[in-house]
Amino acid sequence: MNNIKLKLSPEEELLLNLCRLSFNDENKSKIAGLVTKISDWNHFIWLANEHGIIAITFHNLEQLNLVSHIPYNAQATLKNLYLKSLARNSFLVEKFIELKKSLAEIGITPVVLKGMALEPGVYGNIGLRQMTDIDIFVQDKNACLRAWKYLKNSAYTSKLLKSPLYSKILQDFGKHMPDLYKDGISLDMHFSLFDNDHHIETLSILTEKLELTIPEYHIHFLFLAKHLCDHELRGESQLRLYIDLFQIIMSARVDIISNHVIELADKLGLKTILFEKLFLLHKIWSVPLKEDLLNQLTDNQKSNAVNIFLGFLHDPKGQTGINKGARYRQTIRNIPTLRKKFIFLLGDIFPSVSFMQSRYNTKTRIWACFYYPIRVGKLLFLFIR
């Protein structure tokens, strides 16, 4: 890792070296040496958990016969969290089977994203890709809205819409419908993966329990790179998201040496994001890249990418990210037509009284109305911030 090593604690360096599914002799020797240097196993476990990689961390330590070198209490905690992750993944698969059957009733086949798409085809279907919720994609916006309403009228619930006006523009801001909830899980229904309406090619894969429809790997790779960048702009990131990219490459699902990914990234407006993530994968996990790819970024861009990565490595959820004002203005820019922008702004300034009562934690609906002037101030603040 060259000069990056000097900026890492032993806990962080061990964690990075465990973020893979295959190891050569050099990897094994290095990890074995790092295990003996760990002085704070509680911090290591906290880091692994915050980064969403407890499962792969424990699995790899076990496969490398290093668990016995860890203090007993830390062993027990790691194994317990690992088993919880396996149970959660199994539970989510069962819930997705139910979901798929429900959507089949209205003729819709969901495309699975993120963990549920990666676990069988990239991670080996042994529970190593931790999942917290279910993400699906429905390419047609009207079909996505129909599916969302169908589920909401069934056993699913959703949080209160900020304003009844938003029901008129649900498909016009953000990339997914409002989250749906059932049996302790969250369902994200995406109607768009990128900032344009690029057609999403899909393929089918078979698992022990069902057939899954997933995005074509090059598309999914770029979506995941953008998704990771979006998280970082919000001030949060996880090694789990980097391992996704790394494993797609190492499983030979995406050929980053070819021009196809770069041309596709350029078409989707993601070229710089792609180069930054590829540079980090090369710098930290030695993913082989052509020299001309590495030279696509300036030295300042490379240094900035490393510093941002290290900040999130140290504290996955404690970074500043892009300010809320910039994110708010970006949301407005992405909404089509002036009429829909106006509806969004009107709904944001004058939410429903029920929302206001919940948002400002007032005992009465009348008292909640006194907070409406704050909404105007908030809007002005976000536009000038």
C-alpha positions in Angstrom: 0.0 0.0 0.0 3.1 2.2 -0.3 2.9 5.4 1.7 -0.7 4.7 2.8 0.6 2.1 5.3 2.1 4.9 7.4 -1.4 6.3 8.0 -3.1 3.1 9.2 -3.4 1.6 12.6 -2.8 -2.2 12.8 -6.6 -2.7 13.2 -7.3 -0.8 10.0 -4.5 -2.5 8.0 -5.7 -6.0 9.1 -9.3 -5.1 8.1 -8.2 -3.9 4.6 -6.1 -7.1 4.1 -9.1 -9.3 5.0 -11.3 -7.5 2.4 -11.0 -10.3 -0.2 -12.0 -13.8 -0.9 -8.8 -15.3 -2.1 -5.3 -15.1 -0.7 -1.8 -15.8 -1.9 1.1 -16.8 0.3 2.2 -13.1 0.7 -1.3 -12.1 1.8 -1.5 -15.0 4.3 1.8 -14.1 5.8 1.0 -10.5 6.1 -2.4 -11.1 7.8 -0.8 -13.6 10.2 1.7 -11.0 11.2 -0.9 -8.2 11.6 -3.1 -10.4 13.9 -0.3 -10.5 16.4 0.0 -6.7 16.4 -3.7 -6.0 17.3 -3.9 -4.3 20.7 -7.5 -3.3 20.6 -9.8 -6.1 19.4 -12.9 -4.2 20.5 -11.9 -1.4 18.1 -11.2 -3.9 15.3 -14.7 -5.5 15.8 -16.3 -2.0 15.9 -14.6 -1.1 12.6 -15.6 -4.3 10.9 -19.2 -4.0 12.1 -19.5 -0.3 11.1 -18.1 -1.2 7.7 -20.6 -4.0 7.2 -18.0 -6.7 6.8 -18.2 -8.8 10.0 -19.2 -11.9 8.0 -16.3 -11.8 5.5 -13.9 -10.8 8.3 -14.7 -13.8 10.6 -14.9 -16.2 7.6 -11.5 -15.2 6.4 -9.9 -15.4 9.8 -11.4 -18.8 10.2 -10.3 -20.0 6.8 -6.8 -18.8 7.5 -6.7 -20.7 10.9 -6.1 -17.5 12.8 -9.2 -17.4 15.1 -7.3 -19.2 17.8 -4.8 -16.3 17.9 -7.6 -13.9 18.9 -8.7 -13.3 22.6 -11.6 -15.6 23.5 -14.1 -12.7 24.1 -13.3 -11.2 20.7 -13.6 -14.6 19.1 -17.1 -15.1 20.6 -18.2 -11.6 19.6 -17.0 -12.0 16.0 -18.7 -15.4 15.6 -21.9 -14.2 17.2 -22.1 -11.3 14.8 -21.2 -13.5 11.9 -24.0 -15.9 12.7 -26.5 -13.0 13.0 -25.4 -11.8 9.6 -26.0 -15.3 8.1 -29.5 -15.4 9.7 -30.3 -11.9 8.4 -29.3 -12.9 4.9 -31.4 -16.0 5.0 -34.4 -14.1 6.3 -34.1 -11.5 3.6 -34.0 -14.2 0.9 -37.2 -15.7 2.3 -38.9 -12.2 2.3 -37.7 -11.6 -1.3 -39.3 -14.9 -2.4 -42.6 -13.6 -0.9 -42.1 -10.3 -2.6 -41.4 -11.8 -6.0 -44.6 -13.9 -5.8 -46.6 -10.9 -4.9 -45.3 -8.8 -7.8 -45.8 -11.8 -10.2 -49.5 -11.4 -9.5 -49.5 -8.1 -11.3 -47.0 -9.2 -14.0 -43.9 -7.5 -12.7 -40.5 -9.2 -12.4 -38.2 -7.3 -10.0 -34.5 -6.8 -10.8 -32.5 -7.3 -7.6 -29.6 -4.9 -6.8 -26.6 -4.7 -4.5 -26.2 -7.5 -1.9 -28.9 -9.9 -3.1 -27.6 -9.7 -6.7 -23.9 -10.0 -5.6 -24.2 -12.7 -3.0 -24.9 -15.7 -5.4 -22.9 -14.6 -8.5 -19.9 -12.8 -7.0 -19.5 -13.8 -3.3 -20.2 -17.5 -3.8 -23.6 -17.8 -2.1 -22.2 -18.5 1.4 -23.5 -15.5 3.2 -20.4 -13.3 3.1 -22.1 -10.2 1.6 -24.0 -8.7 4.5 -27.4 -7.3 3.7 -29.6 -5.0 5.7 -32.6 -4.5 3.4 -33.9 -5.4 -0.1 -33.2 -3.3 -3.1 -35.0 -3.9 -6.4 -35.3 -2.1 -9.7 -38.3 -1.8 -12.0 -37.3 -0.2 -15.2 -40.6 1.4 -16.3 -41.6 4.2 -13.9 -45.3 3.6 -14.3 -44.8 -0.1 -13.5 -42.7 0.8 -10.5 -45.4 3.1 -9.2 -48.0 0.5 -9.8 -45.9 -2.1 -8.0 -45.3 0.3 -5.0 -49.0 1.0 -4.7 -49.9 -2.7 -5.0 -47.5 -3.6 -2.1 -48.6 -0.6 0.0 -52.2 -1.7 -0.3 -51.2 -5.2 0.7 -49.2 -5.9 3.9 -46.5 -3.3 3.4 -46.4 0.1 5.1 -44.5 3.3 4.4 -43.6 6.4 6.3 -45.9 9.4 6.1 -45.4 11.4 2.9 -44.1 14.9 3.7 -47.0 16.3 1.7 -50.0 14.9 -0.2 -48.6 16.9 -3.2 -45.7 14.5 -3.3 -48.0 11.7 -4.4 -48.2 13.6 -7.8 -44.4 13.5 -8.4 -43.2 10.4 -6.6 -41.4 9.2 -9.8 -39.8 12.6 -10.4 -37.4 13.2 -7.5 -34.7 10.9 -6.2 -34.1 7.4 -7.7 -36.5 5.3 -5.8 -40.0 5.3 -4.3 -40.5 5.9 -0.6 -39.3 3.0 1.4 -41.8 0.2 2.2 -41.6 -1.9 5.4 -42.8 -5.3 6.4 -41.7 -7.8 9.1 -38.7 -5.7 10.1 -37.3 -5.2 6.6 -37.0 -2.2 4.4 -37.7 -2.4 0.7 -36.2 0.2 -1.7 -37.9 0.2 -5.1 -35.7 1.9 -7.6 -37.1 3.3 -10.8 -33.8 4.8 -12.0 -30.2 3.8 -11.5 -28.5 6.8 -13.2 -29.2 10.4 -13.9 -30.4 9.6 -17.4 -32.8 7.0 -18.6 -30.2 4.5 -19.8 -31.8 1.2 -20.6 -30.7 -1.5 -18.1 -29.8 -4.8 -19.6 -30.4 -7.8 -17.3 -29.6 -11.4 -17.0 -30.9 -14.4 -15.0 -29.0 -16.5 -12.5 -30.2 -19.6 -10.6 -29.7 -20.1 -6.9 -30.7 -23.0 -4.7 -34.0 -21.4 -3.9 -35.0 -19.2 -6.8 -34.2 -17.6 -10.1 -32.9 -14.0 -9.8 -33.0 -11.3 -12.4 -29.9 -9.0 -12.0 -28.4 -6.1 -13.9 -25.8 -6.9 -16.5 -22.5 -6.8 -14.6 -20.9 -3.8 -16.3 -24.1 -1.7 -15.6 -24.3 -3.0 -12.0 -20.6 -2.2 -11.4 -21.1 1.4 -12.5 -24.3 1.7 -10.5 -22.4 0.5 -7.4 -19.6 3.0 -8.0 -22.1 5.8 -8.2 -24.0 4.5 -5.2 -20.7 4.5 -3.2 -20.0 8.0 -4.3 -23.5 9.1 -3.3 -22.9 7.7 0.1 -19.6 9.5 0.5 -21.3 12.8 -0.6 -23.7 12.3 2.3 -20.8 11.8 4.7 -20.9 8.0 5.1 -19.2 5.1 3.5 -18.3 1.4 4.1 -15.6 -1.0 3.0 -18.5 -3.3 2.1 -19.2 -1.1 -0.9 -15.5 -1.2 -2.0 -15.4 -5.0 -1.7 -18.4 -5.2 -4.0 -16.4 -3.5 -6.7 -13.2 -5.4 -6.0 -15.0 -8.8 -6.1 -16.8 -8.1 -9.3 -13.4 -7.4 -10.9 -11.7 -10.4 -9.3 -14.5 -12.7 -10.3 -13.9 -11.6 -13.9 -17.5 -10.4 -14.2 -16.2 -7.0 -15.5 -13.2 -6.5 -17.8 -11.8 -3.2 -16.7 -8.9 -3.4 -19.2 -11.4 -3.2 -22.1 -12.8 0.2 -23.2 -16.4 -0.9 -22.7 -16.7 0.1 -19.1 -15.0 3.5 -19.7 -17.2 4.2 -22.7 -20.3 3.3 -20.7 -19.1 5.4 -17.8 -18.6 8.4 -20.1 -22.1 7.9 -21.5 -23.5 7.9 -18.0 -21.5 10.9 -16.8 -19.5 8.7 -14.3 -16.1 8.8 -15.9 -14.3 10.7 -13.0 -16.1 8.6 -10.4 -15.0 5.4 -12.1 -11.4 6.5 -12.4 -11.3 7.5 -8.7 -12.7 4.2 -7.5 -10.4 2.2 -9.9 -7.4 4.2 -8.6 -8.3 3.3 -5.0 -8.8 -0.3 -5.8 -5.4 -0.3 -7.4 -3.7 1.6 -4.7 -5.1 -0.3 -1.7 -5.9 -3.8 -3.1 -3.4 -3.9 -6.0 -6.0 -4.3 -8.7 -4.0 -4.3 -11.9 -4.6 -1.3 -14.1 -3.1 0.1 -17.3 -0.8 3.1 -16.8 -3.0 5.2 -19.0 -6.0 4.6 -16.7 -4.0 5.7 -13.7 -2.9 8.8 -15.5 -6.5 9.9 -16.1 -6.5 11.6 -12.6 -4.2 14.5 -11.5 -2.0 14.1 -8.5 -4.3 16.3 -6.6 -7.3 14.2 -7.5 -5.5 11.1 -6.4 -4.4 12.6 -3.1 -7.9 13.9 -2.4 -9.4 10.4 -3.2 -6.9 8.7 -0.8 -7.6 11.3 2.0 -11.4 10.9 1.6 -11.0 7.1 1.7 -8.9 7.2 4.8 -11.3 9.5 6.6 -14.2 7.0 6.0 -11.9 4.1 6.9 -11.2 5.7 10.3 -14.9 6.7 10.9 -17.4 5.4 8.4 -20.3 7.6 9.4 -18.6 10.6 10.9 -17.5 12.5 7.9 -18.9 15.9 6.7 -19.7 15.1 3.1 -21.3 17.6 0.7 -23.4 20.2 2.5 -27.2 19.8 2.6 -27.8 22.9 0.5 -25.8 21.5 -2.5 -27.7 18.2 -2.2 -31.0 20.0 -2.1 -30.2 22.2 -5.1 -29.1 19.0 -7.0 -32.5 17.4 -6.2 -34.3 20.5 -7.6 -32.2 20.4 -10.8 -33.0 16.8 -11.4 -36.8 17.2 -11.2 -38.2 17.6 -14.8 -40.4 20.6 -15.7 -40.9 23.8 -13.8 -44.4 22.7 -12.7 -43.0 19.6 -10.9 -40.2 21.6 -9.3 -42.9 24.0 -8.0 -44.9 21.1 -6.6 -41.9 19.8 -4.9 -41.0 23.2 -3.3 -44.6 23.8 -2.3 -44.8 20.4 -0.6 -41.5 21.0 1.2 -42.5 24.5 2.5 -46.1 23.4 3.4 -46.0 19.7 4.5 -49.1 18.1 5.9 -49.9 19.0 9.5 -49.4 15.4 10.5 -45.9 15.5 9.2 -45.2 18.8 10.9 -46.5 17.4 14.2 -44.2 14.4 13.9 -41.2 16.4 12.6 -41.3 19.0 15.3 -42.6 16.7 18.0 -45.6 18.8 19.0 -48.4 17.6 21.2 -51.2 19.3 19.2 -51.8 19.9 15.5 -52.4 23.6 16.2 -49.0 24.0 17.8 -47.4 22.3 14.8 -48.7 25.0 12.5 -46.6 27.6 14.3 -43.5 25.9 12.8 -44.5 26.6 9.2 -42.4 29.8 9.0 -39.4 27.7 9.9 -39.9 25.8 6.6 -39.6 29.0 4.6 -36.4 29.9 6.5 -35.0 26.4 5.8 -35.7 26.7 2.1 -33.9 30.1 1.9 -31.0 28.6 3.9 -30.6 25.6 1.6 -30.7 27.8 -1.5 -27.9 30.1 -0.3 -25.8 27.7 1.7 
